[in-house]
C-alpha cells in the first residue's frame, strides 16, 4: 500500500483549488493538488464574461461599493444566502481582483473620453473620467445596479486560470495530474485525506493530510445538456455524501443559463447581453421588455430563463429539429466590438454553428449551467459535520449564492473563497487540533475497500451497463427536474432514480477489463456516484414545496418565507439507503441586515413572513439614529450586522475608490 503524506490536500485543480493551494503554501504548509486534468484544462477556463468586484472605476460603475454589491447578491439569492458570508465576499472581492492583476491577469481598462455603447438596444455615448484612465473597467451583468463585472474580453476564466496556475508553479505547489479521488479517509468525524486512483496506470493510493479541501466544481453532467465540462460530474459532492458524515446543502438549487447555443449547449456569455445584445423570438420581436420592463434581458438568470421558456410555450419559439429555441442578437454591437470583446463567442459560433454572429442571430435556449448546492460548510469553508474537511468554489454551499447566483459572482467566489479558506486552513494546521491521529490499518481499510469496488466492477459478469444507466439518469433530470418543476414529475423522477441506484449496484464493465487507462471503468464507478447526487437534487426539489430563485415549482409558485426560509441539508448515513436523509437549517430573519422582500424583478409571488417587517423597522430605526449622529456607512453596517471579526486579519482593510478615500487614521478605526 502506498501512502503519501502532506499538510494540506486539495482535490481539484481549477481556480478555487489553486487559490487555496497557493495560500496555504505561502503560509509554509506543504500542499498537494489532485487534478483529473492538467489544471490549465480545468472548467474554470470556460468562464467568459467576467468577475464581480465593486471597483467603481468606469462611468457606469461610479458610486458602486460593498453595500450595493451586497444588496444585489442577497436579492439575487432570493434571500437564500448567508448574509455574513455575502459581506465577507463583497469586502474581499476588490482585493482579489487587484491581487490577480499582480499575478498577470490583463483586465480590460478604462479609456478616458467619450465612447459609444449599446444600452437597451440604443446607441449611447458614455464619457469616462480622465482620472479613471488606465484603471480596471467593468461591463453590465444581470441583476446588478452598477456595471461591476471586470473582464478580459470574453476570456476571463482563461486569463485567470493561466495566471493562477503560473502562480502555483511559482510557489512550488505539488500538482498530481490524472488523479481521481475515490473516497474520503475519515475516523470519528475527522477527515484525514482521500483514497485516489491514478487514471493512467490504475494504481490506488492513499493521501493522508492534516486538512483536505474539495474544490471539484459542480454537478452539471447529471443533466443531458449542460454548459459544464465533461469532468463536472459532482464527484466532490459524492465523496462527502458517501462518507456518511459530511452533509450537502441546497442541492435542488440548480441554475439554468439563458443563452446556451442550440443544440450542443455551449455557453454564450452573459456579457453578450451585458454589452447590449437582445433576445428575439420567431418573429424577430424583442420580447423581454414585455416581461421585465425595468431589467429586460438583464434580470437575474433564473428570471430570464423562465421568461424565455414562458415565451416558447406561447408558441413564439423558433422551430428546429432540436426543439424550439429563441435568438440572441448581438449584431447590433457591431463587428469591431464583437471581434474585440466577444471573440470567444465569435469562435464558438463559427466552429459549432457555422455562422458569423456579427451578421446572423445566434440560436439559444436555457440550459443547465451552475450548481448553487454543494458541501455545506461554515464561513471558514470547513464542513459543519466533519472536522478537517473543507470545500470552496462551486463544490461548496458556503452559502454565498442561496437559490440563485448572479453572473460574475461565481468566478469571483473561486478566488475570494480560496483566499479566505486558505487562511482558515492554515490557522487550523498551525493548531494542535490538526495532528494526524489515524493508524495505518484504518487507512489500509479504506484503500482495500476501493480496490474491492474496482475489482468487482471488472470481474462481475452479466450485470448492468453503466452507459445505459447514465443516459437514463441524464434524461430524467433534464425532463423532470428542469427549469419548471411540479410534484408529479419530481415524484416520478425520484422513483425512477431510486430504481437506477439499485440497478447501479449490479454494474459490470464489459468493454475492457483493464485496470489502467480504462474509460469504461471510470464511467462505471462515477455513474454510481452521479445517481446519488441526482437523487439529492430531485428529492430535495420534491420536498421543497415553494418557488425560490432557480427552484421554480409550477404547483407551488409562491416564495414561502413563512415555511421555507431554510436550507436543505442532505446526508447519506447508511450506504444501504436508497434515498438520502433530508433535514433543514433555518435562515434566521433576525440575523439579517437585509430582510426578505421583493427582488425588483421577476414575479412578486411571496408569502411574507411578518418577522421581515419587524426586522426592517428595527434596521430602519438603527440606521436613522446613526445618520442623525453623522455616522458613515461603515459604522451603520457594523451596527446592523457585524462581520469583520470573521475575516482573516490580512483581509480586513477597507477598499479605496476614486470617490472614496480614507486617511490612515480613520481607516484603522
NULUMFI-225108 format. One line per field, with one value per residue (C-alpha): residue number from 0; residue in three letters; chain; x negated, y negated, z. Coordinates in steps of 0.1 Angstrom, whole numbers. Example, Ala and Ser with C-alpha at 12.3 -4.5 7.8 and 13.67 -1.06 7.14 Angstrom:
! NULUMFI-225108
pos = c(0	1)
code = c(ALA	SER)
unit = c(A	A)
X = c(-123	-137)
Y = c(45	11)
Z = c(78	71)
//
This chain:
! NULUMFI-225108
pos = c(0	1	2	3	4	5	6	7	8	9	10	11	12	13	14	15	16	17	18	19	20	21	22	23	24	25	26	27	28	29	30	31	32	33	34	35	36	37	38	39	40	41	42	43	44	45	46	47	48	49	50	51	52	53	54	55	56	57	58	59	60	61	62	63	64	65	66	67	68	69	70	71	72	73	74	75	76	77	78	79	80	81	82	83	84	85	86	87	88	89	90	91	92	93	94	95	96	97	98	99	100	101	102	103	104	105	106	107	108	109	110	111	112	113	114	115	116	117	118	119	120	121	122	123	124	125	126	127	128	129	130	131	132	133	134	135	136	137	138	139	140	141	142	143	144	145	146	147	148	149	150	151	152	153	154	155	156	157	158	159	160	161	162	163	164	165	166	167	168	169	170	171	172	173	174	175	176	177	178	179	180	181	182	183	184	185	186	187	188	189	190	191	192	193	194	195	196	197	198	199	200	201	202	203	204	205	206	207	208	209	210	211	212	213	214	215	216	217	218	219	220	221	222	223	224	225	226	227	228	229	230	231	232	233	234	235	236	237	238	239	240	241	242	243	244	245	246	247	248	249	250	251	252	253	254	255	256	257	258	259	260	261	262	263	264	265	266	267	268	269	270	271	272	273	274	275	276	277	278	279	280	281	282	283	284	285	286	287	288	289	290	291	292	293	294	295	296	297	298	299	300	301	302	303	304	305	306	307	308	309	310	311	312	313	314	315	316	317	318	319	320	321	322	323	324	325	326	327	328	329	330	331	332	333	334	335	336	337	338	339	340	341	342	343	344	345	346	347	348	349	350	351	352	353	354	355	356	357	358	359	360	361	362	363	364	365	366	367	368	369	370	371	372	373	374	375	376	377	378	379	380	381	382	383	384	385	386	387	388	389	390	391	392	393	394	395	396	397	398	399	400	401	402	403	404	405	406	407	408	409	410	411	412	413	414	415	416	417	418	419	420	421	422	423	424	425	426	427	428	429	430	431	432	433	434	435	436	437	438	439	440	441	442	443	444	445	446	447	448	449	450	451	452	453	454	455	456	457	458	459	460	461	462	463	464	465	466	467	468	469	470	471	472	473	474	475	476	477	478	479	480	481	482	483	484	485	486	487	488	489	490	491	492	493	494	495	496	497	498	499	500	501	502	503	504	505	506	507	508	509	510	511	512	513	514	515	516	517	518	519	520	521	522	523	524	525	526	527	528	529	530	531	532	533	534	535	536	537	538	539	540	541	542	543	544	545	546	547	548	549	550	551	552	553	554	555	556	557	558	559	560	561	562	563	564	565	566	567	568	569	570	571	572	573	574	575	576	577	578	579	580	581	582	583	584	585	586	587	588	589	590	591	592	593	594	595	596	597	598	599	600	601	602	603	604	605	606	607	608	609	610	611	612	613	614	615	616	617	618	619	620	621	622	623	624	625	626	627	628	629	630	631	632	633	634	635	636	637	638	639	640	641	642	643	644	645	646	647	648	649	650	651	652	653	654	655	656	657	658	659	660	661	662	663	664	665	666	667	668)
code = c(UNK	UNK	UNK	UNK	UNK	UNK	UNK	UNK	UNK	UNK	UNK	UNK	UNK	UNK	UNK	UNK	UNK	UNK	UNK	UNK	UNK	UNK	UNK	UNK	UNK	UNK	UNK	UNK	UNK	UNK	UNK	UNK	UNK	UNK	UNK	UNK	UNK	UNK	UNK	UNK	UNK	UNK	UNK	UNK	UNK	UNK	UNK	UNK	UNK	UNK	UNK	UNK	UNK	UNK	UNK	UNK	UNK	UNK	UNK	UNK	UNK	UNK	UNK	UNK	UNK	UNK	UNK	UNK	UNK	UNK	UNK	UNK	UNK	UNK	UNK	UNK	UNK	UNK	UNK	UNK	UNK	UNK	UNK	UNK	UNK	UNK	UNK	UNK	UNK	UNK	UNK	UNK	UNK	UNK	UNK	UNK	UNK	UNK	UNK	UNK	UNK	UNK	UNK	UNK	UNK	UNK	UNK	UNK	UNK	UNK	UNK	UNK	UNK	UNK	UNK	UNK	UNK	UNK	UNK	UNK	UNK	UNK	UNK	UNK	UNK	UNK	UNK	UNK	UNK	UNK	UNK	UNK	UNK	UNK	UNK	UNK	UNK	UNK	UNK	UNK	UNK	UNK	UNK	UNK	UNK	UNK	UNK	UNK	UNK	UNK	UNK	UNK	UNK	UNK	UNK	UNK	UNK	UNK	UNK	UNK	UNK	UNK	UNK	UNK	UNK	UNK	UNK	UNK	UNK	UNK	UNK	UNK	UNK	UNK	UNK	UNK	UNK	UNK	UNK	UNK	UNK	UNK	UNK	UNK	UNK	UNK	UNK	UNK	UNK	UNK	UNK	UNK	UNK	UNK	UNK	UNK	UNK	UNK	UNK	UNK	UNK	UNK	UNK	UNK	UNK	UNK	UNK	UNK	UNK	UNK	UNK	UNK	UNK	UNK	UNK	UNK	UNK	UNK	UNK	UNK	UNK	UNK	UNK	UNK	UNK	UNK	UNK	UNK	UNK	UNK	UNK	UNK	UNK	UNK	UNK	UNK	UNK	UNK	UNK	UNK	UNK	UNK	UNK	UNK	UNK	UNK	UNK	UNK	UNK	UNK	UNK	UNK	UNK	UNK	UNK	UNK	UNK	UNK	UNK	UNK	UNK	UNK	UNK	UNK	UNK	UNK	UNK	UNK	UNK	UNK	UNK	UNK	UNK	UNK	UNK	UNK	UNK	UNK	UNK	UNK	UNK	UNK	UNK	UNK	UNK	UNK	UNK	UNK	UNK	UNK	UNK	UNK	UNK	UNK	UNK	UNK	UNK	UNK	UNK	UNK	UNK	UNK	UNK	UNK	UNK	UNK	UNK	UNK	UNK	UNK	UNK	UNK	UNK	UNK	UNK	UNK	UNK	UNK	UNK	UNK	UNK	UNK	UNK	UNK	UNK	UNK	UNK	UNK	UNK	UNK	UNK	UNK	UNK	UNK	UNK	UNK	UNK	UNK	UNK	UNK	UNK	UNK	UNK	UNK	UNK	UNK	UNK	UNK	UNK	UNK	UNK	UNK	UNK	UNK	UNK	UNK	UNK	UNK	UNK	UNK	UNK	UNK	UNK	UNK	UNK	UNK	UNK	UNK	UNK	UNK	UNK	UNK	UNK	UNK	UNK	UNK	UNK	UNK	UNK	UNK	UNK	UNK	UNK	UNK	UNK	UNK	UNK	UNK	UNK	UNK	UNK	UNK	UNK	UNK	UNK	UNK	UNK	UNK	UNK	UNK	UNK	UNK	UNK	UNK	UNK	UNK	UNK	UNK	UNK	UNK	UNK	UNK	UNK	UNK	UNK	UNK	UNK	UNK	UNK	UNK	UNK	UNK	UNK	UNK	UNK	UNK	UNK	UNK	UNK	UNK	UNK	UNK	UNK	UNK	UNK	UNK	UNK	UNK	UNK	UNK	UNK	UNK	UNK	UNK	UNK	UNK	UNK	UNK	UNK	UNK	UNK	UNK	UNK	UNK	UNK	UNK	UNK	UNK	UNK	UNK	UNK	UNK	UNK	UNK	UNK	UNK	UNK	UNK	UNK	UNK	UNK	UNK	UNK	UNK	UNK	UNK	UNK	UNK	UNK	UNK	UNK	UNK	UNK	UNK	UNK	UNK	UNK	UNK	UNK	UNK	UNK	UNK	UNK	UNK	UNK	UNK	UNK	UNK	UNK	UNK	UNK	UNK	UNK	UNK	UNK	UNK	UNK	UNK	UNK	UNK	UNK	UNK	UNK	UNK	UNK	UNK	UNK	UNK	UNK	UNK	UNK	UNK	UNK	UNK	UNK	UNK	UNK	UNK	UNK	UNK	UNK	UNK	UNK	UNK	UNK	UNK	UNK	UNK	UNK	UNK	UNK	UNK	UNK	UNK	UNK	UNK	UNK	UNK	UNK	UNK	UNK	UNK	UNK	UNK	UNK	UNK	UNK	UNK	UNK	UNK	UNK	UNK	UNK	UNK	UNK	UNK	UNK	UNK	UNK	UNK	UNK	UNK	UNK	UNK	UNK	UNK	UNK	UNK	UNK	UNK	UNK	UNK	UNK	UNK	UNK	UNK	UNK	UNK	UNK	UNK	UNK	UNK	UNK	UNK	UNK	UNK	UNK	UNK	UNK	UNK	UNK	UNK	UNK	UNK	UNK	UNK	UNK	UNK	UNK	UNK	UNK	UNK	UNK	UNK	UNK	UNK	UNK	UNK	UNK	UNK	UNK	UNK	UNK	UNK	UNK	UNK	UNK	UNK	UNK	UNK	UNK	UNK	UNK	UNK	UNK	UNK	UNK	UNK	UNK	UNK	UNK	UNK	UNK	UNK	UNK	UNK	UNK	UNK	UNK	UNK	UNK	UNK	UNK	UNK	UNK	UNK	UNK	UNK	UNK	UNK	UNK	UNK	UNK	UNK	UNK	UNK	UNK	UNK	UNK)
unit = c(A	A	A	A	A	A	A	A	A	A	A	A	A	A	A	A	A	A	A	A	A	A	A	A	A	A	A	A	A	A	A	A	A	A	A	A	A	A	A	A	A	A	A	A	A	A	A	A	A	A	A	A	A	A	A	A	A	A	A	A	A	A	A	A	A	A	A	A	A	A	A	A	A	A	A	A	A	A	A	A	A	A	A	A	A	A	A	A	A	A	A	A	A	A	A	A	A	A	A	A	A	A	A	A	A	A	A	A	A	A	A	A	A	A	A	A	A	A	A	A	A	A	A	A	A	A	A	A	A	A	A	A	A	A	A	A	A	A	A	A	A	A	A	A	A	A	A	A	A	A	A	A	A	A	A	A	A	A	A	A	A	A	A	A	A	A	A	A	A	A	A	A	A	A	A	A	A	A	A	A	A	A	A	A	A	A	A	A	A	A	A	A	A	A	A	A	A	A	A	A	A	A	A	A	A	A	A	A	A	A	A	A	A	A	A	A	A	A	A	A	A	A	A	A	A	A	A	A	A	A	A	A	A	A	A	A	A	A	A	A	A	A	A	A	A	A	A	A	A	A	A	A	A	A	A	A	A	A	A	A	A	A	A	A	A	A	A	A	A	A	A	A	A	A	A	A	A	A	A	A	A	A	A	A	A	A	A	A	A	A	A	A	A	A	A	A	A	A	A	A	A	A	A	A	A	A	A	A	A	A	A	A	A	A	A	A	A	A	A	A	A	A	A	A	A	A	A	A	A	A	A	A	A	A	A	A	A	A	A	A	A	A	A	A	A	A	A	A	A	A	A	A	A	A	A	A	A	A	A	A	A	A	A	A	A	A	A	A	A	A	A	A	A	A	A	A	A	A	A	A	A	A	A	A	A	A	A	A	A	A	A	A	A	A	A	A	A	A	A	A	A	A	A	A	A	A	A	A	A	A	A	A	A	A	A	A	A	A	A	A	A	A	A	A	A	A	A	A	A	A	A	A	A	A	A	A	A	A	A	A	A	A	A	A	A	A	A	A	A	A	A	A	A	A	A	A	A	A	A	A	A	A	A	A	A	A	A	A	A	A	A	A	A	A	A	A	A	A	A	A	A	A	A	A	A	A	A	A	A	A	A	A	A	A	A	A	A	A	A	A	A	A	A	A	A	A	A	A	A	A	A	A	A	A	A	A	A	A	A	A	A	A	A	A	A	A	A	A	A	A	A	A	A	A	A	A	A	A	A	A	A	A	A	A	A	A	A	A	A	A	A	A	A	A	A	A	A	A	A	A	A	A	A	A	A	A	A	A	A	A	A	A	A	A	A	A	A	A	A	A	A	A	A	A	A	A	A	A	A	A	A	A	A	A	A	A	A	A	A	A	A	A	A	A	A	A	A	A	A	A	A	A	A	A	A	A	A	A	A	A	A	A	A	A	A	A	A	A	A	A	A	A	A	A	A	A	A	A	A	A	A	A	A	A	A	A	A	A	A	A	A	A	A	A	A	A	A	A	A	A	A	A	A	A	A	A	A	A	A)
X = c(0	-13	-6	-16	-16	-12	0	28	45	66	89	95	71	94	94	107	83	53	60	64	31	11	25	16	-18	-27	-18	-45	-22	-32	-4	6	33	50	65	83	67	38	50	50	76	100	135	126	112	147	158	162	180	161	156	177	159	171	142	164	138	159	186	215	200	195	208	206	194	197	232	246	229	242	278	276	262	288	317	302	301	338	329	313	277	258	256	225	208	220	205	172	173	181	154	127	136	118	87	89	91	61	41	49	36	3	4	7	44	47	80	97	91	109	101	107	131	162	171	201	220	253	278	314	307	299	265	255	223	205	178	151	133	97	86	100	79	60	79	98	131	163	193	230	244	278	293	269	275	240	216	194	182	145	133	107	127	147	118	118	117	89	68	74	67	34	22	33	16	-16	-14	-10	-42	-60	-50	-61	-28	-29	-3	6	24	47	55	91	103	124	133	126	104	121	124	146	159	124	112	76	74	86	81	72	68	43	63	34	20	49	28	48	30	38	32	31	33	40	66	84	102	128	127	141	167	203	225	240	232	261	282	283	275	253	227	204	172	174	155	181	199	204	178	166	202	204	172	188	221	207	187	220	208	204	235	246	267	293	287	320	308	297	292	301	282	305	281	265	263	286	281	248	253	221	223	225	215	239	215	234	265	244	228	261	273	310	333	357	385	396	409	377	395	376	399	381	393	428	420	394	398	371	343	353	326	305	328	312	305	333	358	346	345	381	393	377	395	428	424	416	447	468	457	431	401	382	389	359	351	335	366	378	353	350	325	297	290	255	253	263	230	210	182	154	169	176	141	125	147	167	141	146	184	175	152	178	205	182	169	201	229	211	224	209	226	217	241	265	285	275	299	301	321	318	295	282	252	244	248	257	257	226	208	223	197	192	180	145	151	149	176	202	201	166	135	106	127	130	147	147	159	188	182	193	225	207	235	229	255	286	310	297	263	256	234	198	202	191	158	152	161	135	106	123	132	98	81	102	104	66	61	86	69	35	47	61	28	9	30	27	61	46	24	29	42	51	35	21	45	75	60	54	91	102	78	88	125	119	97	125	151	129	122	159	168	142	148	186	204	239	247	260	244	233	237	274	280	262	281	314	304	294	328	348	330	335	372	384	361	356	364	400	409	440	448	459	427	405	421	416	380	372	388	370	337	341	346	315	295	305	296	262	252	251	229	204	176	178	159	125	111	80	72	53	65	100	127	154	143	143	179	189	179	187	222	229	219	237	271	268	261	290	313	302	313	346	356	348	368	398	398	394	430	423	405	373	346	338	361	395	425	455	477	462	455	451	418	428	409	431	424	394	369	344	316	320	294	287	267	264	255	263	248	278	302	318	328	308	317	330	331	333	312	332	322	330	345	335	298	303	290	314	347	367	386	392	362	371	375	395	429	438	451	442	458	444	431	443	408	395	414	404	367	369	384	356	330	345	346	309	299	319	305	269	274	286	253	233	222	207	218	192	204	240	233	214	243	267	247	211	189	154	144	149	124	87	66	49	82	99	90	113	113	105	120	116	145	139	106	96	68	47	60	97	91	75	105)
Y = c(0	-34	-63	-99	-124	-161	-190	-201	-181	-199	-179	-199	-220	-249	-284	-277	-247	-266	-297	-276	-257	-289	-304	-276	-270	-307	-300	-273	-243	-216	-213	-187	-193	-163	-171	-150	-170	-194	-225	-248	-224	-228	-240	-274	-282	-282	-313	-340	-371	-384	-386	-409	-434	-468	-489	-517	-529	-532	-558	-533	-518	-551	-551	-513	-499	-469	-479	-479	-446	-431	-441	-428	-395	-390	-398	-376	-347	-352	-356	-321	-334	-336	-374	-374	-353	-378	-406	-388	-382	-417	-431	-408	-408	-441	-428	-396	-414	-436	-406	-388	-419	-413	-377	-389	-390	-416	-432	-455	-491	-524	-547	-584	-604	-596	-562	-546	-518	-499	-502	-490	-483	-520	-536	-560	-580	-574	-597	-583	-605	-614	-603	-568	-563	-530	-516	-483	-487	-467	-456	-453	-419	-407	-416	-444	-481	-491	-479	-458	-428	-431	-412	-403	-405	-372	-350	-360	-325	-315	-345	-340	-303	-306	-333	-312	-281	-300	-313	-278	-267	-298	-288	-252	-237	-199	-190	-154	-152	-124	-115	-109	-109	-79	-82	-103	-87	-96	-84	-96	-126	-137	-137	-126	-127	-106	-74	-83	-64	-71	-73	-63	-32	-23	-25	-32	-54	-69	-106	-115	-151	-174	-192	-182	-206	-197	-221	-199	-223	-215	-186	-198	-165	-148	-166	-156	-191	-214	-241	-222	-204	-166	-163	-183	-152	-160	-136	-160	-163	-125	-120	-140	-123	-87	-94	-92	-121	-152	-170	-188	-219	-232	-205	-213	-248	-243	-273	-273	-299	-317	-317	-283	-276	-250	-221	-214	-236	-256	-288	-323	-347	-369	-396	-394	-408	-430	-446	-453	-422	-414	-383	-379	-354	-336	-369	-388	-406	-417	-402	-407	-443	-429	-406	-427	-463	-476	-450	-434	-410	-418	-405	-376	-344	-324	-350	-354	-316	-313	-341	-325	-292	-310	-327	-295	-279	-307	-294	-321	-298	-291	-255	-233	-196	-201	-216	-252	-279	-317	-341	-361	-392	-407	-421	-455	-456	-458	-437	-457	-452	-415	-407	-426	-419	-388	-369	-336	-338	-345	-315	-292	-304	-299	-265	-249	-267	-278	-314	-348	-364	-399	-391	-364	-358	-330	-302	-299	-281	-279	-251	-237	-258	-261	-243	-265	-234	-217	-205	-225	-245	-271	-306	-292	-267	-237	-211	-216	-179	-166	-182	-188	-186	-219	-229	-260	-273	-256	-224	-241	-255	-283	-299	-329	-323	-309	-297	-317	-333	-364	-362	-370	-362	-326	-335	-360	-334	-309	-332	-351	-319	-304	-334	-332	-294	-292	-314	-294	-261	-275	-285	-250	-235	-257	-244	-212	-201	-193	-165	-133	-106	-77	-42	-27	1	-22	-39	-5	4	-25	-16	21	11	-9	18	43	20	17	54	63	39	56	92	92	107	102	70	36	13	-19	-39	-29	-39	-72	-82	-74	-95	-124	-122	-120	-151	-171	-162	-161	-183	-212	-249	-245	-217	-201	-174	-147	-150	-152	-122	-102	-114	-103	-69	-62	-74	-52	-22	-33	-35	1	13	-5	19	45	27	47	34	54	32	36	55	34	18	-10	-38	-23	-49	-22	-15	-53	-56	-27	-39	-75	-66	-51	-84	-106	-88	-95	-132	-133	-119	-146	-172	-156	-146	-180	-196	-173	-181	-219	-230	-266	-286	-303	-316	-289	-264	-270	-249	-254	-238	-260	-293	-314	-321	-310	-329	-315	-278	-276	-302	-274	-254	-218	-196	-162	-133	-95	-80	-44	-30	-7	-37	-42	-78	-105	-117	-153	-178	-216	-245	-277	-311	-335	-368	-383	-379	-396	-430	-429	-412	-394	-415	-419	-414	-442	-418	-387	-380	-393	-359	-360	-345	-372	-365	-391	-390	-406	-439	-438	-433	-460	-485	-477	-482	-515	-528	-520	-535	-567	-572	-567	-590	-617	-613	-617	-580	-568	-537	-515	-524	-519	-485	-473	-482	-463	-430	-428	-405	-419	-398	-367	-378	-368	-398	-403	-409	-433	-466	-489	-493	-527	-541	-572	-588	-571	-577	-570	-586	-562	-572	-567	-535	-519	-527)
Z = c(0	-10	14	5	34	32	53	30	2	-24	-46	-78	-99	-110	-98	-63	-57	-70	-49	-17	-26	-31	1	23	6	13	50	48	48	22	-3	-29	-56	-72	-106	-131	-159	-162	-142	-173	-187	-157	-163	-148	-182	-197	-177	-203	-191	-160	-123	-100	-77	-67	-80	-94	-119	-151	-155	-153	-122	-105	-69	-66	-33	-10	2	-34	-43	-10	-18	-54	-42	-15	-37	-65	-40	-33	3	5	11	44	47	68	41	15	35	37	0	-12	11	-2	-40	-48	-30	-50	-84	-76	-64	-97	-115	-98	-109	-145	-154	-183	-172	-197	-188	-188	-216	-209	-231	-250	-264	-279	-261	-267	-238	-241	-278	-283	-291	-263	-256	-223	-212	-189	-164	-171	-136	-143	-174	-172	-143	-144	-162	-159	-180	-172	-160	-149	-115	-107	-102	-113	-140	-118	-138	-145	-176	-201	-233	-231	-219	-183	-168	-193	-183	-146	-146	-165	-141	-111	-125	-131	-95	-82	-100	-88	-52	-59	-52	-60	-86	-92	-125	-138	-102	-91	-55	-49	-11	19	46	80	115	144	124	113	77	71	33	4	-15	-51	-83	-110	-142	-163	-146	-123	-91	-60	-34	0	5	42	53	82	61	29	6	-20	-50	-78	-92	-99	-109	-143	-160	-142	-169	-206	-218	-198	-203	-179	-190	-191	-158	-138	-126	-89	-77	-50	-36	-39	-18	10	7	7	38	57	79	58	46	14	12	-12	-38	-55	-63	-99	-123	-159	-181	-206	-236	-244	-281	-297	-299	-281	-250	-251	-233	-249	-221	-202	-215	-248	-231	-207	-237	-253	-271	-270	-272	-301	-309	-341	-354	-347	-319	-287	-261	-227	-222	-221	-192	-174	-183	-160	-162	-196	-207	-176	-149	-129	-148	-132	-142	-178	-183	-171	-192	-223	-216	-210	-243	-261	-245	-261	-295	-301	-303	-335	-347	-353	-354	-320	-305	-303	-295	-294	-309	-293	-314	-309	-345	-331	-313	-345	-358	-342	-307	-312	-325	-296	-266	-276	-297	-279	-287	-323	-325	-309	-333	-363	-352	-338	-357	-389	-385	-381	-351	-364	-393	-380	-349	-325	-317	-279	-252	-214	-203	-170	-160	-123	-90	-60	-39	-26	5	34	52	79	70	73	45	69	68	95	104	95	111	88	56	37	5	-17	-51	-68	-49	-17	-2	16	13	-9	-37	-19	-45	-74	-81	-101	-132	-123	-87	-91	-109	-81	-54	-67	-58	-29	-11	-20	-4	28	32	27	58	79	68	77	111	116	105	129	158	178	165	132	144	124	147	124	122	90	95	92	61	46	52	30	3	3	1	-31	-46	-40	-57	-88	-88	-86	-114	-137	-128	-123	-153	-167	-149	-159	-185	-168	-201	-203	-166	-170	-202	-184	-154	-176	-194	-162	-148	-180	-184	-148	-128	-151	-151	-143	-118	-104	-79	-103	-124	-93	-77	-109	-111	-76	-81	-114	-100	-69	-92	-112	-80	-71	-105	-104	-76	-103	-129	-149	-171	-203	-229	-213	-183	-179	-145	-163	-187	-189	-197	-193	-157	-149	-163	-142	-107	-115	-126	-92	-75	-100	-95	-57	-64	-88	-61	-37	-63	-72	-37	-23	-51	-44	-7	-11	-18	-28	-55	-46	-70	-96	-79	-96	-87	-110	-84	-56	-74	-42	-24	11	37	65	60	37	47	54	37	26	43	28	40	33	67	57	24	21	19	-15	-7	11	45	44	73	73	86	94	79	107	97	130	119	86	76	46	55	28	3	-34	-56	-80	-110	-117	-103	-69	-56	-19	12	35	70	94	110	79	85	122	113	86	111	136	109	97	133	138	105	110	145	134	104	128	147	114	112	80	61	78	113	102	86	116	139	117	112	123	101	101	131	109	83	85	97	64	46	70	54	36	-2	-16	-48	-68	-50	-16	0	36	56	75	110	101	81	112	134)
//
